[in-house]
Amino acid sequence: METLPLWAQIGAVAMLLLISGFFSISETAMMALNRHRLQELAIKKVIGAKTTQCLLAHTDQLLCVILIGNNLINVIIPVLTTSIALRAFHNHSAVLSITTGIIAFLIIVFTEITPKIVGAAYPEKIALPASLVIKPLMTISRPLAWFINLLANSILFVLHINMQKGRDLRMSNEEWRSVILESGNFIPSKHRSILLNLFNLESISVDDVMIPRQRIEALDFDMPLDQLVKQLETCSHNKIVVYRGDIDRVLGMLHVRKTLAALQNQKLKRERLEEVLAEPYFVPSGTPVFQQLQYFQDHRNQIALVVNEYGEVQGLVTLADIIEELIGEFTTTLPRTASGVAEGWNARGECIVTGGVSLRELNRRLSLRLPLDGPKTLNGLILERLEAIPEADVSLVISDTRIQVMQIDNQAIRTVKLFRPRRLNTIHTMVVREHAH
């Protein structure tokens, strides 16, 4: 090195700094690269994508080559700069100290911090072209990398560190939920909502999504024939529960449209009606929704009656109810009030609902935060909080929502008026202003 001119030695130091920076930026970019995005680029045959995949398939060898190159250069640079300082300023302790400080600063800033920040910010743009350079280096240094990896694995074996066990760790549902919540703009809001709802299916049961017993549209087999036909003609559902005397005595499920079409040109008879009934499908109360979804697939059925331990019908759950938990409400031609919820908040921030409406349905349609860990209906929630059957015009506040009991019928709350929480009023005002602008 002493035979080289001073400018050549300084140029060599600058070149080594650039190479060290290349190794640092490549290491960070490779580790920060999105593997799923890389798979897509490889399928599209983007230059460097397949090579990068091969390198990341052998992460231990990749890191070994990068770290060997980086550390070797970082050792050579101080030696070379010390030689330059001795040649220029002779053996002067102050000059050597200043030179060491300067080169340490250059290494930290220009070969470590800055390249790694850039590599983390633009992993895809850097990793793919860098892989075309690193791949030949890995091939050349394979014997040295093998020996160093063997030595490192031997040390890990002596320390009883099982690397395979660490690779097999799987993310829990809560960790996946956190990843989805923190995904930001990487996942569209609608898709993110569906993914979160999918995880929620494992924590809720059919009792949370079923249509309560009081709201089941059913047909009494023993009613007069003219009334029976009239109810069939005005039925708002395609399939209806048929019972005898009491809804706990279910005879079967009736396909309304097929029945009306088949009996259009002949007089309806009870015997004929009983023949076209389908076998009812019962599920126990408390069945997890995700499990029920699998049951629907296995039994090729879309409607099930939920029964308690005594065999009493508690409600009715359909495949559509479960799917709505995932993707939200369907647009149908049925009136909104049929489910117990009116059209929504009016101009005064009020909404009139029935007492038997599901709390989950209220929260979903009106963006409320009513508690779901206790009673399933608004009637049950009010009775739990008041610990008595209220009189009309009684008001209470639950989870920032003001609730006014309007009508009582047969010891149950029939009609309730809800007042929009201030939180929702603020959001509504902001939306109106945005539209105005």
Buried (B, 14 or more C-beta within 10 A) or exposed (E): EEEBEEEEBBEBBEEBBEBBBBBBBBBBBBBBBEEEEBEEBBEEEBEBBBBBBEBBEBEEBBBBBBBBBBEBBBEBBBEBBBBBBBEEEEEEEEBBEEBBEEBBEBBEEBBBEBBBEBBBEEBBEBBBBBBEEBBEBBEEBEEEBEEBBEEEEEEEEEEEEEEEEEEEEEEEEEEBBEEBEEBEEEBEEEEBBBBBBBBBBEEBBBBBBBBBBBBBBBBBBEEEEEEBBEBBEEBEBEBBBBBEEEBBEBBBBBBBEEBBEEBEEEEBEEEEBBEBBEEBBEBEBEBBBBEBBEBBEEEEBBBBBBBEEEEEBBBBBBBEBBEBBBEBEEEEEEEEEEBBBBEEBEEEBBBBBBBBBBBBBBBBBBBBBBEBEEBBBBBBBBBEBEEEEBEEEBEBEBEEBBBBBBBBEEEBBBBBBBBBBEEBEEEBEEEEEEEEE
